[in-house]
């Protein structure tokens, strides 16, 4: 009986670790970008924030998540972003996890 429970526990741990690796692979690679927040046209579907990031690599639309919403008042500010970039409908879209205003002390993370 104890051996069966132990085997079940080990199997469960292996499952959890496998799911964590799969989720990391699906999420993509973490990217850090430095640029300026600019205003962008509103997205009717609501998946994009009304801002974009302009940097030396081009322009990135920002996903409408918590950090994306917190960045809206800082249009015109230089920022350093951490997140994942995906291509959606021919656009580079960044899902921001963390942003830091350059020259300022403010940081915003999802709650």
N, C-alpha and C positions, 0 to 999 in steps of 0.2 A: 504494500500500500504506500509506504513512504517513498519507495523507489519510483512508483508511478507518479506521485505528486512532484518529486524532484525532476523527473523527465518532462513533465508538463510545464513546470516552471522554467526550465532551460529552453524548451521550445518557444515559450511565450517571449522570453528575453531575446532570442534569435529573431523572432518575428518583429519585435519592436525596433531592434537595430536595423533590420532590413528595410523597414518602412522609413526610418530616418534617413538612410542613405538614398532611397528612392526619391524622397521629397527634396533632398538637397540637389539631386541631379535634375529634377524637374524645375527647380527654382532658378537655375542658371548661375553664372559666375557673378560674384560681387564686383561692382565697378565703382570707382571714385572719379567724380567729375568736378572740375572747378569752372564756374562760369557766372553769368549774370541772369537774374530772373527777369523775364519780359512778359508782357501781357500777350495772350493768345486768344484767338476766336473761341467763343463758347462751343462746346461739344453737345449736340442735341441728345446723345445717348447718356450723357452724364458720367462716362467712364474716364474722361480726361478733365483735369483741373483747368481753370481759365488762365493758366500760366504756362510758360515754356522756359527752357534753359538754353541760353545761347553761349556756346563755347567755341574753341578753335576747331573742334571736330564737326561743327554744324549745330543744328537746333534739335533739341529733344523735347517732345511733349511730356507732360508730367501726369501720372496716374492720379485719379481723384481719391486718394487715401488720406489718412489723418495728417501725415507730414505735408502732403501736397496741399491740403486745405490750410494748414498753418503757415505756409509760405506765401499765400496770396497777398497779405498786407505789405510784403517786402519787395514788391516789384521795383526793379531798378537796383537792387542790392547785389553785391558780389557774394556768391555762396560756394561752399564745398559740399557736394552731395555724395552719399553712399547709397547704393541700391542695385537694382538689376535692370538692364536694358533689353527690351524685346522689340521686334519689328511687328507692327500691327497696321495692316492696310497700307503698307509702303512707308509708314512713319516710324521713326525711332521713338519709342515710348519708354520712359524711365519710371519704374516703381521705386519711389524714394523711401528708404528706411530711416535715414538720418540726414539732417541738414545742419550746417553751421555757417552762420553769416561771417564773412571775412571782414575783419576790422571791428567786429562786435563780439560780445561775450555770449550771445544767445545761442542756445542749442535747442532743437526740438526733436523729440522722439515720440513714437506712438504710445498712447496711454494704455 
